[in-house]
Amino acid sequence: MHTEGTNILVEHFFRNERSRLIATLAKLFGLQQLQLAEDIAQEALLDALANWPVNGIPGNPKAWLYRVAKNKAIDVFKRKKHLDTIVSELSNSANAIEKEIDNIFLDDEIKDSQLQMLFACCHPSVPEDGQVMFMLKTLCSLSVAEIARAYLTSTDAVEKRIYRVKKKLREENIQLVIPSPQELLARLDAVLRAIYLLFNEGYNSSQPDRVIRKDLSGEAMRLCELLIEIPLTNLPFTNALMALMCYQSSRFDARMDADNHIITLENQDRHKWDVELINKGHYYISHAITREIISKYQVEAAISYWYAVAQDLAGTNWAEIFNLYNLLIQFDPSPMILLNRLIVQARIDGHESVLPHLLQLPGLEKNHLYYSSIAIFYQQLNQPALAVENYLKAMRLTHSLAEKKLLQDRISFNTSMSF
């Protein structure tokens, strides 16, 4: 295989497995030695990059990466001359160390390690936003820029928050350990938040050349399914988050064309929506909707349900969705939620009556979706010059090549309408 193709495959597998590999190693060494876990994971990638172009892709690349990482972990323990907590009650023999490490690297343990480490990161002495940012950066492999986008803040703000978390853990010698069952529920909100934001980055990626990252969305869904398998965390709002992700991901294949151009909701071929995922969403939402709405995930899942069952855009139950957005802002009055509510309201009351409220919406001055929405309103109101002005603002604020192409097409359309 050509080196370039091999490198792409290595990067693909490593991107998909990095979080689980680091979590497995962190479970072995302890989160206090997280940098060591990250270094070993990085070394495994470098070994793959050096080995696979020469010897070919192994039959099971994932097993190869984990075997290399496991062997490096064993070497570290042998060099250290002492045992960490995980082997403290074992003999100092190499065989005992290797046996314990073998157990950590069993498939079932690997599957559970990331979820366990997510809960371990949610130490109550750290504010929840700090917990979530720390999890997303350390155990979910999101970049600082991606986290900043999720929080509608700057990369500097995110870097400082994560630095403060690490400093607090280090200076106060806080031990991040897997919590007891009694502590899980107190930490569940933060874990669900991390899963939710991980899925969102996969659903609408901030990478320039990719709108959708199925690897991230799939990982978020895998983690949520694990939570549902645990009786203690199999709760209505956990099922609601799973339903929401099923409904959203059901549209993946309809959102892009063969040339990697964005297809907006009104132009999507609904026959390409994944019926199996929609039915899974129905299953999970049936376990999520109760008389007492206790989380934003239940409301967002209900909104996604109405989109999923509509035969076409015109037949969407906009009134019900608008009522749900009014409920959602009681849980999350964030600028993006308020923006989405105004977009739905325009479907009911008309764009002209809603536009003044949209123009006065604060907090999204650096968000391209905000200006793109304003432009759409002006386009609907037959004001192409103002539409172009705001499409241009949106173009300057997005790095996505596919979004730029969509915006450019709209600019061209509105420019032609001006003459």
Rosetta blueprint (number, residue, H / E / L):
1 M L
2 H L
3 T H
4 E H
5 G H
6 T H
7 N H
8 I H
9 L H
10 V H
11 E H
12 H H
13 F H
14 F H
15 R H
16 N H
17 E H
18 R H
19 S H
20 R H
21 L H
22 I H
23 A H
24 T H
25 L H
26 A H
27 K H
28 L H
29 F H
30 G L
31 L H
32 Q H
33 Q H
34 L H
35 Q H
36 L H
37 A H
38 E H
39 D H
40 I H
41 A H
42 Q H
43 E H
44 A H
45 L H
46 L H
47 D H
48 A H
49 L H
50 A H
51 N H
52 W H
53 P H
54 V H
55 N H
56 G L
57 I L
58 P L
59 G L
60 N L
61 P H
62 K H
63 A H
64 W H
65 L H
66 Y H
67 R H
68 V H
69 A H
70 K H
71 N H
72 K H
73 A H
74 I H
75 D H
76 V H
77 F H
78 K H
79 R H
80 K H
81 K L
82 H L
83 L L
84 D L
85 T H
86 I H
87 V H
88 S L
89 E L
90 L L
91 S L
92 N L
93 S L
94 A H
95 N H
96 A H
97 I H
98 E H
99 K H
100 E H
101 I H
102 D H
103 N H
104 I H
105 F L
106 L L
107 D H
108 D H
109 E H
110 I H
111 K H
112 D H
113 S H
114 Q H
115 L H
116 Q H
117 M H
118 L H
119 F H
120 A H
121 C H
122 C L
123 H L
124 P L
125 S L
126 V L
127 P L
128 E H
129 D H
130 G H
131 Q H
132 V H
133 M H
134 F H
135 M H
136 L H
137 K H
138 T H
139 L L
140 C L
141 S L
142 L L
143 S L
144 V H
145 A H
146 E H
147 I H
148 A H
149 R H
150 A H
151 Y L
152 L L
153 T L
154 S L
155 T H
156 D H
157 A H
158 V H
159 E H
160 K H
161 R H
162 I H
163 Y H
164 R H
165 V H
166 K H
167 K H
168 K H
169 L H
170 R H
171 E H
172 E L
173 N L
174 I L
175 Q L
176 L L
177 V L
178 I L
179 P L
180 S L
181 P H
182 Q H
183 E H
184 L H
185 L H
186 A H
187 R H
188 L H
189 D H
190 A H
191 V H
192 L H
193 R H
194 A H
195 I H
196 Y H
197 L H
198 L H
199 F H
200 N H
201 E H
202 G H
203 Y H
204 N L
205 S L
206 S L
207 Q L
208 P L
209 D L
210 R L
211 V L
212 I L
213 R L
214 K H
215 D H
216 L H
217 S H
218 G H
219 E H
220 A H
221 M H
222 R H
223 L H
224 C H
225 E H
226 L H
227 L H
228 I H
229 E H
230 I L
231 P H
232 L H
233 T H
234 N L
235 L L
236 P H
237 F H
238 T H
239 N H
240 A H
241 L H
242 M H
243 A H
244 L H
245 M H
246 C H
247 Y H
248 Q H
249 S H
250 S L
251 R L
252 F H
253 D H
254 A H
255 R L
256 M E
257 D L
258 A L
259 D L
260 N L
261 H L
262 I E
263 I L
264 T L
265 L H
266 E H
267 N H
268 Q L
269 D L
270 R H
271 H H
272 K H
273 W L
274 D L
275 V H
276 E H
277 L H
278 I H
279 N H
280 K H
281 G H
282 H H
283 Y H
284 Y H
285 I H
286 S H
287 H L
288 A L
289 I L
290 T L
291 R L
292 E L
293 I L
294 I L
295 S L
296 K H
297 Y H
298 Q H
299 V H
300 E H
301 A H
302 A H
303 I H
304 S H
305 Y H
306 W H
307 Y H
308 A H
309 V H
310 A L
311 Q L
312 D L
313 L L
314 A L
315 G L
316 T L
317 N L
318 W H
319 A H
320 E H
321 I H
322 F H
323 N H
324 L H
325 Y H
326 N H
327 L H
328 L H
329 I H
330 Q H
331 F H
332 D L
333 P L
334 S L
335 P H
336 M H
337 I H
338 L H
339 L H
340 N H
341 R H
342 L H
343 I H
344 V H
345 Q H
346 A H
347 R H
348 I H
349 D H
350 G L
351 H H
352 E H
353 S H
354 V H
355 L H
356 P H
357 H H
358 L H
359 L H
360 Q L
361 L L
362 P L
363 G L
364 L L
365 E L
366 K L
367 N L
368 H H
369 L H
370 Y H
371 Y H
372 S H
373 S H
374 I H
375 A H
376 I H
377 F H
378 Y H
379 Q H
380 Q H
381 L L
382 N L
383 Q L
384 P H
385 A H
386 L H
387 A H
388 V H
389 E H
390 N H
391 Y H
392 L H
393 K H
394 A H
395 M H
396 R H
397 L H
398 T L
399 H L
400 S L
401 L H
402 A H
403 E H
404 K H
405 K H
406 L H
407 L H
408 Q H
409 D H
410 R H
411 I H
412 S H
413 F H
414 N H
415 T H
416 S H
417 M H
418 S L
419 F L
